[in-house]
Amino acid sequence: MNQAFADIAKTGATTVRTWGFNDVTATSGWAYYQLWNGKTATVNTGALGLGNFDNVVAAAKANGLRLIVALTNNWSDYGGMDVYTKQITGSANHDVFYTDSNVQAAYKSYISTFVGRYKNEPTILAWELANEPRCKGSSGISSGTCTTSTVTSWIKSASAYIKSIDSNHLVAVGDEGFFNQPGAPTYPYQGSEGIDFTANLAVSTIDFGTFHMYPEPWGQSANVTGWGTQWIIDHASAQKAANKPVILEEFGATSNQATTYTTWLNTVVSSGLTGDLIWQAGSKLSGYTSPDDGYAVYPDGAVYPIVTKHAAALKARG
């Protein structure tokens, strides 16, 4: 942890986004935060549970970094929403997570324990309701009744609950920033995933907006740089209209990274967007290289100097 955070800090970055969840139904010797037994979940407060997250916080603090912490996952990685729905309701419909009262009671119970533990910790910058919430998850199954209103209603309830526990930290959604413009030429603008960025940013208990950017898997391979540039500009416009900060908290391209990222990061600066976080920071550790999902950026690569220069430009902009 210390090596990874030190590598990030060397770029001049100030904030790291990380996971505040890992739901399991059986232990395996790895760190986990919540163990499910039937419909009942128990938070692991031991050394391989929240004691492990204490170490994450300590390592970030030691390197002068602050943390944005997501509290569950839309996807099946590290458990996430589908564990809640399967264990409690037995349903395969992903969107049951947002509407079932027992599921939401369990989610809020976890928040109460996790957020409550760190509510006075200044190393935490913000809480996020989830990583990339959508109407559908990894299985692609939903009830067919989930809409942008469904998710926005959940955002209002969940963010207000966090605020009732912790008034010291910012709260964000953790979403991909999809707009709700039916009939738009590309699907990230159409609202079909159940996300309405403008409506969600307007929620009073949401302090700043988040959006992600992956043009290639989103069907924009023919114009990666140009599409991404417009995506940034459109979110900067939404930031101005809402008078709330907005950050690009995940982005990636698999080819021409140096050229593409230079253009995108310059657009962040010139558009007035609050800031950005790259996905994902990699490290070369002793006998081990941290995972690479195709987007990882390592200290000995061509992108690190670009990120370092960009961090300085953002600070200079003020």
C-alpha atoms as a printed R data frame, in Angstrom:
    type eleno elety resid chain resno       x       y       z
1   ATOM     1    CA   MET     A     1   0.000   0.000   0.000
2   ATOM     2    CA   ASN     A     2   2.731   2.428   0.922
3   ATOM     3    CA   GLN     A     3   4.599   1.830  -2.342
4   ATOM     4    CA   ALA     A     4   1.446   2.244  -4.422
5   ATOM     5    CA   PHE     A     5   0.462   5.461  -2.664
6   ATOM     6    CA   ALA     A     6   4.022   6.786  -2.877
7   ATOM     7    CA   ASP     A     7   4.067   6.205  -6.655
8   ATOM     8    CA   ILE     A     8   0.804   8.116  -7.000
9   ATOM     9    CA   ALA     A     9   1.963  10.981  -4.784
10  ATOM    10    CA   LYS     A    10   5.095  11.432  -6.910
11  ATOM    11    CA   THR     A    11   2.919  12.604  -9.797
12  ATOM    12    CA   GLY     A    12   1.626  15.464  -7.667
13  ATOM    13    CA   ALA     A    13  -1.797  13.831  -7.337
14  ATOM    14    CA   THR     A    14  -3.684  14.623  -4.153
15  ATOM    15    CA   THR     A    15  -6.557  12.105  -4.121
16  ATOM    16    CA   VAL     A    16  -7.063   8.380  -4.662
17  ATOM    17    CA   ARG     A    17 -10.371   6.621  -5.256
18  ATOM    18    CA   THR     A    18 -10.656   3.170  -3.722
19  ATOM    19    CA   TRP     A    19 -13.162   0.503  -2.694
20  ATOM    20    CA   GLY     A    20 -14.837   0.471   0.701
21  ATOM    21    CA   PHE     A    21 -16.535  -2.897   0.109
22  ATOM    22    CA   ASN     A    22 -15.864  -6.585  -0.377
23  ATOM    23    CA   ASP     A    23 -18.868  -8.856   0.125
24  ATOM    24    CA   VAL     A    24 -18.294 -12.606   0.393
25  ATOM    25    CA   THR     A    25 -20.397 -15.669   1.175
26  ATOM    26    CA   ALA     A    26 -17.368 -17.710   2.291
27  ATOM    27    CA   THR     A    27 -13.947 -16.754   3.641
28  ATOM    28    CA   SER     A    28 -10.764 -17.593   1.755
29  ATOM    29    CA   GLY     A    29  -7.918 -16.000   3.714
30  ATOM    30    CA   TRP     A    30  -8.134 -12.726   1.778
31  ATOM    31    CA   ALA     A    31  -9.392  -9.454   3.214
32  ATOM    32    CA   TYR     A    32 -13.151  -9.014   3.162
33  ATOM    33    CA   TYR     A    33 -15.460  -6.463   4.752
34  ATOM    34    CA   GLN     A    34 -18.831  -8.197   4.901
35  ATOM    35    CA   LEU     A    35 -19.656 -11.911   5.255
36  ATOM    36    CA   TRP     A    36 -23.105 -13.165   4.248
37  ATOM    37    CA   ASN     A    37 -24.800 -16.139   5.854
38  ATOM    38    CA   GLY     A    38 -28.197 -16.514   4.237
39  ATOM    39    CA   LYS     A    39 -30.019 -13.193   4.543
40  ATOM    40    CA   THR     A    40 -27.745 -11.939   7.303
41  ATOM    41    CA   ALA     A    41 -24.533  -9.986   6.753
42  ATOM    42    CA   THR     A    42 -21.819  -9.485   9.376
43  ATOM    43    CA   VAL     A    43 -19.242  -6.730   9.027
44  ATOM    44    CA   ASN     A    44 -15.690  -7.966   9.549
45  ATOM    45    CA   THR     A    45 -13.967  -5.614  11.979
46  ATOM    46    CA   GLY     A    46 -10.856  -7.783  12.328
47  ATOM    47    CA   ALA     A    47  -7.367  -7.470  10.862
48  ATOM    48    CA   LEU     A    48  -8.551  -8.799   7.487
49  ATOM    49    CA   GLY     A    49 -11.635  -6.602   7.587
50  ATOM    50    CA   LEU     A    50 -11.984  -2.986   8.593
51  ATOM    51    CA   GLY     A    51  -8.613  -3.311  10.281
52  ATOM    52    CA   ASN     A    52  -7.244  -3.713   6.760
53  ATOM    53    CA   PHE     A    53  -9.025  -0.562   5.634
54  ATOM    54    CA   ASP     A    54  -7.500   1.228   8.622
55  ATOM    55    CA   ASN     A    55  -4.151   0.405   6.997
56  ATOM    56    CA   VAL     A    56  -5.350   1.846   3.671
57  ATOM    57    CA   VAL     A    57  -6.248   5.093   5.428
58  ATOM    58    CA   ALA     A    58  -2.916   5.170   7.286
59  ATOM    59    CA   ALA     A    59  -0.902   4.582   4.099
60  ATOM    60    CA   ALA     A    60  -2.791   7.324   2.253
61  ATOM    61    CA   LYS     A    61  -2.246   9.733   5.132
62  ATOM    62    CA   ALA     A    62   1.471   8.913   5.296
63  ATOM    63    CA   ASN     A    63   1.803   9.892   1.637
64  ATOM    64    CA   GLY     A    64  -0.224  13.090   1.883
65  ATOM    65    CA   LEU     A    65  -3.205  11.718  -0.034
66  ATOM    66    CA   ARG     A    66  -6.933  11.771   0.611
67  ATOM    67    CA   LEU     A    67  -9.466   9.098  -0.304
68  ATOM    68    CA   ILE     A    68 -12.730   8.921  -2.207
69  ATOM    69    CA   VAL     A    69 -14.389   5.711  -1.029
70  ATOM    70    CA   ALA     A    70 -17.120   3.818  -2.917
71  ATOM    71    CA   LEU     A    71 -19.442   1.787  -0.673
72  ATOM    72    CA   THR     A    72 -20.688  -0.934  -3.047
73  ATOM    73    CA   ASN     A    73 -20.353  -2.035  -6.666
74  ATOM    74    CA   ASN     A    74 -22.800  -2.251  -9.539
75  ATOM    75    CA   TRP     A    75 -20.686  -5.114 -10.872
76  ATOM    76    CA   SER     A    76 -19.924  -8.541  -9.401
77  ATOM    77    CA   ASP     A    77 -16.295  -7.700  -8.619
78  ATOM    78    CA   TYR     A    78 -15.827  -7.851  -4.840
79  ATOM    79    CA   GLY     A    79 -19.456  -8.782  -4.285
80  ATOM    80    CA   GLY     A    80 -21.537  -5.697  -4.807
81  ATOM    81    CA   MET     A    81 -25.253  -5.116  -5.266
82  ATOM    82    CA   ASP     A    82 -26.134  -8.557  -6.617
83  ATOM    83    CA   VAL     A    83 -24.933 -10.223  -3.419
84  ATOM    84    CA   TYR     A    84 -27.463  -8.148  -1.475
85  ATOM    85    CA   THR     A    85 -30.320  -8.983  -3.838
86  ATOM    86    CA   LYS     A    86 -29.513 -12.681  -4.192
87  ATOM    87    CA   GLN     A    87 -28.992 -13.282  -0.471
88  ATOM    88    CA   ILE     A    88 -32.021 -11.344   0.729
89  ATOM    89    CA   THR     A    89 -34.611 -11.729  -2.030
90  ATOM    90    CA   GLY     A    90 -33.340 -14.604  -4.189
91  ATOM    91    CA   SER     A    91 -34.079 -12.451  -7.229
92  ATOM    92    CA   ALA     A    92 -31.819 -12.287 -10.273
93  ATOM    93    CA   ASN     A    93 -33.116  -8.802 -11.082
94  ATOM    94    CA   HIS     A    94 -30.287  -6.367 -10.456
95  ATOM    95    CA   ASP     A    95 -32.531  -3.345  -9.927
96  ATOM    96    CA   VAL     A    96 -34.233  -4.945  -6.921
97  ATOM    97    CA   PHE     A    97 -31.274  -3.483  -5.039
98  ATOM    98    CA   TYR     A    98 -32.689   0.030  -5.458
99  ATOM    99    CA   THR     A    99 -36.275  -0.701  -4.477
100 ATOM   100    CA   ASP     A   100 -36.484  -3.601  -2.005
101 ATOM   101    CA   SER     A   101 -36.838  -2.286   1.557
102 ATOM   102    CA   ASN     A   102 -34.966  -5.196   3.159
103 ATOM   103    CA   VAL     A   103 -32.065  -4.850   0.721
104 ATOM   104    CA   GLN     A   104 -31.817  -1.148   1.392
105 ATOM   105    CA   ALA     A   105 -31.973  -1.750   5.147
106 ATOM   106    CA   ALA     A   106 -28.962  -4.085   4.829
107 ATOM   107    CA   TYR     A   107 -27.076  -1.604   2.627
108 ATOM   108    CA   LYS     A   108 -27.745   1.192   5.115
109 ATOM   109    CA   SER     A   109 -26.691  -1.021   7.999
110 ATOM   110    CA   TYR     A   110 -23.338  -1.546   6.307
111 ATOM   111    CA   ILE     A   111 -23.043   2.190   5.676
112 ATOM   112    CA   SER     A   112 -23.805   2.878   9.324
113 ATOM   113    CA   THR     A   113 -20.900   0.688  10.437
114 ATOM   114    CA   PHE     A   114 -18.383   1.622   7.750
115 ATOM   115    CA   VAL     A   115 -19.063   5.341   7.444
116 ATOM   116    CA   GLY     A   116 -19.582   5.655  11.188
117 ATOM   117    CA   ARG     A   117 -16.092   4.246  11.799
118 ATOM   118    CA   TYR     A   118 -14.440   6.981   9.717
119 ATOM   119    CA   LYS     A   119 -16.770   9.950  10.099
120 ATOM   120    CA   ASN     A   120 -14.088  11.955  11.930
121 ATOM   121    CA   GLU     A   121 -11.183  10.847   9.708
122 ATOM   122    CA   PRO     A   122  -9.792  13.784   7.677
123 ATOM   123    CA   THR     A   123  -7.972  11.478   5.241
124 ATOM   124    CA   ILE     A   124 -11.391  10.594   3.804
125 ATOM   125    CA   LEU     A   125 -12.392  13.221   1.258
126 ATOM   126    CA   ALA     A   126 -15.724  11.762   0.163
127 ATOM   127    CA   TRP     A   127 -18.084   8.801   0.166
128 ATOM   128    CA   GLU     A   128 -19.616   7.414  -3.011
129 ATOM   129    CA   LEU     A   129 -22.905   5.527  -3.001
130 ATOM   130    CA   ALA     A   130 -21.632   2.918  -5.465
131 ATOM   131    CA   ASN     A   131 -19.267   2.292  -8.310
132 ATOM   132    CA   GLU     A   132 -21.097   2.828 -11.609
133 ATOM   133    CA   PRO     A   133 -24.727   2.233 -10.566
134 ATOM   134    CA   ARG     A   134 -27.006   1.147 -13.430
135 ATOM   135    CA   CYS     A   135 -30.335  -0.611 -13.869
136 ATOM   136    CA   LYS     A   136 -28.454  -3.748 -14.949
137 ATOM   137    CA   GLY     A   137 -25.364  -5.381 -13.446
138 ATOM   138    CA   SER     A   138 -22.910  -8.047 -14.550
139 ATOM   139    CA   SER     A   139 -25.683 -10.535 -15.388
140 ATOM   140    CA   GLY     A   140 -27.489  -8.040 -17.615
141 ATOM   141    CA   ILE     A   141 -30.776  -8.992 -15.915
142 ATOM   142    CA   SER     A   142 -33.290  -6.482 -14.590
143 ATOM   143    CA   SER     A   143 -37.030  -6.374 -13.915
144 ATOM   144    CA   GLY     A   144 -37.641  -4.138 -16.922
145 ATOM   145    CA   THR     A   145 -39.231  -1.490 -14.725
146 ATOM   146    CA   CYS     A   146 -36.059   0.345 -13.701
147 ATOM   147    CA   THR     A   147 -35.776   3.892 -15.060
148 ATOM   148    CA   THR     A   148 -33.709   6.980 -14.371
149 ATOM   149    CA   SER     A   149 -36.346   7.938 -11.781
150 ATOM   150    CA   THR     A   150 -35.746   4.645  -9.947
151 ATOM   151    CA   VAL     A   151 -32.042   5.300  -9.544
152 ATOM   152    CA   THR     A   152 -32.430   9.013  -8.775
153 ATOM   153    CA   SER     A   153 -34.910   8.193  -6.015
154 ATOM   154    CA   TRP     A   154 -32.397   5.756  -4.511
155 ATOM   155    CA   ILE     A   155 -29.655   8.388  -4.753
156 ATOM   156    CA   LYS     A   156 -31.772  10.837  -2.778
157 ATOM   157    CA   SER     A   157 -32.460   8.319  -0.029
158 ATOM   158    CA   ALA     A   158 -28.964   6.840   0.248
159 ATOM   159    CA   SER     A   159 -27.113  10.163   0.166
160 ATOM   160    CA   ALA     A   160 -29.433  11.663   2.779
161 ATOM   161    CA   TYR     A   161 -28.784   8.651   4.999
162 ATOM   162    CA   ILE     A   162 -25.013   9.099   4.777
163 ATOM   163    CA   LYS     A   163 -25.395  12.777   5.614
164 ATOM   164    CA   SER     A   164 -27.454  11.834   8.683
165 ATOM   165    CA   ILE     A   165 -24.516   9.772   9.958
166 ATOM   166    CA   ASP     A   166 -21.593  11.880   8.782
167 ATOM   167    CA   SER     A   167 -21.773  15.628   8.280
168 ATOM   168    CA   ASN     A   168 -17.995  15.950   7.905
169 ATOM   169    CA   HIS     A   169 -17.481  14.473   4.456
170 ATOM   170    CA   LEU     A   170 -18.621  15.074   0.899
171 ATOM   171    CA   VAL     A   171 -20.983  12.635  -0.812
172 ATOM   172    CA   ALA     A   172 -21.117  11.721  -4.516
173 ATOM   173    CA   VAL     A   173 -22.847   9.056  -6.588
174 ATOM   174    CA   GLY     A   174 -19.844   7.345  -8.223
175 ATOM   175    CA   ASP     A   175 -21.719   7.021 -11.522
176 ATOM   176    CA   GLU     A   176 -20.503   7.094 -15.107
177 ATOM   177    CA   GLY     A   177 -22.199  10.403 -15.833
178 ATOM   178    CA   PHE     A   178 -24.656   9.189 -18.468
179 ATOM   179    CA   PHE     A   179 -27.069  11.852 -19.673
180 ATOM   180    CA   ASN     A   180 -30.808  11.341 -20.198
181 ATOM   181    CA   GLN     A   181 -31.434  12.558 -23.734
182 ATOM   182    CA   PRO     A   182 -33.632   9.928 -25.470
183 ATOM   183    CA   GLY     A   183 -32.850   9.724 -29.170
184 ATOM   184    CA   ALA     A   184 -29.297  11.037 -28.827
185 ATOM   185    CA   PRO     A   185 -26.836   9.523 -31.345
186 ATOM   186    CA   THR     A   186 -24.759   7.577 -28.787
187 ATOM   187    CA   TYR     A   187 -26.031   5.505 -25.854
188 ATOM   188    CA   PRO     A   188 -24.096   7.263 -23.049
189 ATOM   189    CA   TYR     A   189 -26.372  10.243 -23.762
190 ATOM   190    CA   GLN     A   190 -29.675   8.330 -24.086
191 ATOM   191    CA   GLY     A   191 -30.583   7.528 -20.459
192 ATOM   192    CA   SER     A   192 -30.980   3.855 -21.297
193 ATOM   193    CA   GLU     A   193 -28.749   2.713 -18.417
194 ATOM   194    CA   GLY     A   194 -30.940   4.364 -15.787
195 ATOM   195    CA   ILE     A   195 -28.674   7.310 -15.083
196 ATOM   196    CA   ASP     A   196 -29.653  10.961 -15.494
197 ATOM   197    CA   PHE     A   197 -26.522  12.918 -14.669
198 ATOM   198    CA   THR     A   198 -28.242  16.295 -14.589
199 ATOM   199    CA   ALA     A   199 -31.032  15.142 -12.263
200 ATOM   200    CA   ASN     A   200 -28.622  13.333  -9.962
201 ATOM   201    CA   LEU     A   201 -26.290  16.314  -9.705
202 ATOM   202    CA   ALA     A   202 -29.248  18.423  -8.620
203 ATOM   203    CA   VAL     A   203 -29.932  16.230  -5.560
204 ATOM   204    CA   SER     A   204 -29.311  18.443  -2.526
205 ATOM   205    CA   THR     A   205 -27.390  15.792  -0.589
206 ATOM   206    CA   ILE     A   206 -25.001  15.151  -3.495
207 ATOM   207    CA   ASP     A   207 -22.028  17.507  -3.161
208 ATOM   208    CA   PHE     A   208 -20.225  16.925  -6.470
209 ATOM   209    CA   GLY     A   209 -20.722  15.119  -9.731
210 ATOM   210    CA   THR     A   210 -18.772  12.154 -11.082
211 ATOM   211    CA   PHE     A   211 -18.386  10.747 -14.558
212 ATOM   212    CA   HIS     A   212 -16.319   8.081 -16.299
213 ATOM   213    CA   MET     A   213 -15.061   7.863 -19.868
214 ATOM   214    CA   TYR     A   214 -14.303   4.737 -21.917
215 ATOM   215    CA   PRO     A   215 -15.047   5.549 -25.567
216 ATOM   216    CA   GLU     A   216 -13.894   2.183 -26.951
217 ATOM   217    CA   PRO     A   217 -16.201  -0.181 -25.012
218 ATOM   218    CA   TRP     A   218 -18.934   2.450 -25.340
219 ATOM   219    CA   GLY     A   219 -18.911   2.014 -29.126
220 ATOM   220    CA   GLN     A   220 -16.813   5.055 -30.037
221 ATOM   221    CA   SER     A   221 -13.634   3.357 -31.286
222 ATOM   222    CA   ALA     A   222 -13.693   5.344 -34.532
223 ATOM   223    CA   ASN     A   223 -13.304   8.666 -32.719
224 ATOM   224    CA   VAL     A   224 -11.839   7.967 -29.276
225 ATOM   225    CA   THR     A   225 -10.081  11.282 -28.726
226 ATOM   226    CA   GLY     A   226 -12.754  13.526 -30.221
227 ATOM   227    CA   TRP     A   227 -15.708  11.801 -28.553
228 ATOM   228    CA   GLY     A   228 -13.984  11.879 -25.177
229 ATOM   229    CA   THR     A   229 -13.113  15.543 -25.569
230 ATOM   230    CA   GLN     A   230 -16.768  16.424 -26.161
231 ATOM   231    CA   TRP     A   231 -17.817  14.222 -23.213
232 ATOM   232    CA   ILE     A   232 -15.558  16.293 -20.957
233 ATOM   233    CA   ILE     A   233 -16.852  19.583 -22.351
234 ATOM   234    CA   ASP     A   234 -20.478  18.520 -21.873
235 ATOM   235    CA   HIS     A   235 -19.875  17.632 -18.229
236 ATOM   236    CA   ALA     A   236 -18.045  20.890 -17.650
237 ATOM   237    CA   SER     A   237 -21.146  22.645 -18.980
238 ATOM   238    CA   ALA     A   238 -23.319  20.649 -16.564
239 ATOM   239    CA   GLN     A   239 -20.954  21.623 -13.751
240 ATOM   240    CA   LYS     A   240 -21.419  25.290 -14.563
241 ATOM   241    CA   ALA     A   241 -25.192  24.984 -14.849
242 ATOM   242    CA   ALA     A   242 -25.520  23.184 -11.496
243 ATOM   243    CA   ASN     A   243 -22.889  25.307  -9.753
244 ATOM   244    CA   LYS     A   244 -21.414  22.162  -8.228
245 ATOM   245    CA   PRO     A   245 -17.956  20.613  -8.707
246 ATOM   246    CA   VAL     A   246 -17.690  17.757 -11.220
247 ATOM   247    CA   ILE     A   247 -14.782  15.345 -11.607
248 ATOM   248    CA   LEU     A   248 -13.782  12.845 -14.266
249 ATOM   249    CA   GLU     A   249 -12.932  10.023 -11.874
250 ATOM   250    CA   GLU     A   250 -12.196   7.189 -14.309
251 ATOM   251    CA   PHE     A   251 -11.008   7.245 -17.894
252 ATOM   252    CA   GLY     A   252  -9.063   5.100 -20.253
253 ATOM   253    CA   ALA     A   253  -8.038   4.292 -23.813
254 ATOM   254    CA   THR     A   254  -6.103   1.223 -24.878
255 ATOM   255    CA   SER     A   255  -4.168   2.729 -27.787
256 ATOM   256    CA   ASN     A   256  -2.345   6.003 -28.438
257 ATOM   257    CA   GLN     A   257  -2.600   6.683 -24.721
258 ATOM   258    CA   ALA     A   258   0.019   9.426 -24.549
259 ATOM   259    CA   THR     A   259  -1.513  11.478 -27.357
260 ATOM   260    CA   THR     A   260  -5.122  10.870 -26.346
261 ATOM   261    CA   TYR     A   261  -4.574  11.520 -22.654
262 ATOM   262    CA   THR     A   262  -2.678  14.728 -23.376
263 ATOM   263    CA   THR     A   263  -5.660  16.039 -25.338
264 ATOM   264    CA   TRP     A   264  -8.183  14.940 -22.741
265 ATOM   265    CA   LEU     A   265  -6.259  16.343 -19.779
266 ATOM   266    CA   ASN     A   266  -5.682  19.642 -21.552
267 ATOM   267    CA   THR     A   267  -9.448  19.788 -22.101
268 ATOM   268    CA   VAL     A   268 -10.047  19.228 -18.381
269 ATOM   269    CA   VAL     A   269  -7.892  22.260 -17.633
270 ATOM   270    CA   SER     A   270  -9.301  24.528 -20.342
271 ATOM   271    CA   SER     A   271 -12.964  23.577 -19.768
272 ATOM   272    CA   GLY     A   272 -12.885  24.488 -16.097
273 ATOM   273    CA   LEU     A   273 -13.797  20.953 -14.970
274 ATOM   274    CA   THR     A   274 -12.942  20.585 -11.267
275 ATOM   275    CA   GLY     A   275 -10.456  17.758 -11.719
276 ATOM   276    CA   ASP     A   276  -9.833  14.155 -12.675
277 ATOM   277    CA   LEU     A   277  -8.479  10.784 -11.575
278 ATOM   278    CA   ILE     A   278  -6.841   8.345 -13.956
279 ATOM   279    CA   TRP     A   279  -7.874   4.690 -14.154
280 ATOM   280    CA   GLN     A   280  -5.830   3.018 -13.028
281 ATOM   281    CA   ALA     A   281  -2.608   3.680 -11.146
282 ATOM   282    CA   GLY     A   282  -0.173   0.760 -11.346
283 ATOM   283    CA   SER     A   283   2.961  -0.054  -9.370
284 ATOM   284    CA   LYS     A   284   5.981  -2.286  -9.853
285 ATOM   285    CA   LEU     A   285   6.296  -3.935  -6.461
286 ATOM   286    CA   SER     A   286   8.943  -6.324  -5.151
287 ATOM   287    CA   GLY     A   287   8.532  -9.450  -7.250
288 ATOM   288    CA   TYR     A   288   5.064  -8.388  -8.358
289 ATOM   289    CA   THR     A   289   3.395  -6.001 -10.782
290 ATOM   290    CA   SER     A   290  -0.017  -4.683  -9.806
291 ATOM   291    CA   PRO     A   291  -2.879  -5.822 -12.076
292 ATOM   292    CA   ASP     A   292  -3.415  -4.331 -15.524
293 ATOM   293    CA   ASP     A   293  -6.915  -4.437 -17.048
294 ATOM   294    CA   GLY     A   294  -5.640  -2.752 -20.204
295 ATOM   295    CA   TYR     A   295  -5.718   0.756 -18.770
296 ATOM   296    CA   ALA     A   296  -3.104   0.615 -15.985
297 ATOM   297    CA   VAL     A   297  -0.437   3.316 -15.967
298 ATOM   298    CA   TYR     A   298   2.935   2.485 -14.403
299 ATOM   299    CA   PRO     A   299   5.702   4.785 -13.111
300 ATOM   300    CA   ASP     A   300   8.123   3.700 -15.865
301 ATOM   301    CA   GLY     A   301   5.591   4.239 -18.679
302 ATOM   302    CA   ALA     A   302   4.975   7.068 -21.132
303 ATOM   303    CA   VAL     A   303   1.815   8.355 -19.442
304 ATOM   304    CA   TYR     A   304   3.212   9.048 -15.957
305 ATOM   305    CA   PRO     A   305   5.102  12.199 -17.045
306 ATOM   306    CA   ILE     A   306   1.904  13.432 -18.709
307 ATOM   307    CA   VAL     A   307  -0.074  12.905 -15.499
308 ATOM   308    CA   THR     A   308   2.657  14.670 -13.516
309 ATOM   309    CA   LYS     A   309   2.607  17.677 -15.842
310 ATOM   310    CA   HIS     A   310  -1.189  17.755 -15.707
311 ATOM   311    CA   ALA     A   311  -1.272  17.730 -11.893
312 ATOM   312    CA   ALA     A   312   0.948  20.806 -11.905
313 ATOM   313    CA   ALA     A   313  -1.274  22.511 -14.495
314 ATOM   314    CA   LEU     A   314  -4.405  21.888 -12.437
315 ATOM   315    CA   LYS     A   315  -2.768  23.344  -9.351
316 ATOM   316    CA   ALA     A   316  -1.547  26.346 -11.306
317 ATOM   317    CA   ARG     A   317  -5.044  26.939 -12.637
318 ATOM   318    CA   GLY     A   318  -6.354  27.091  -9.069
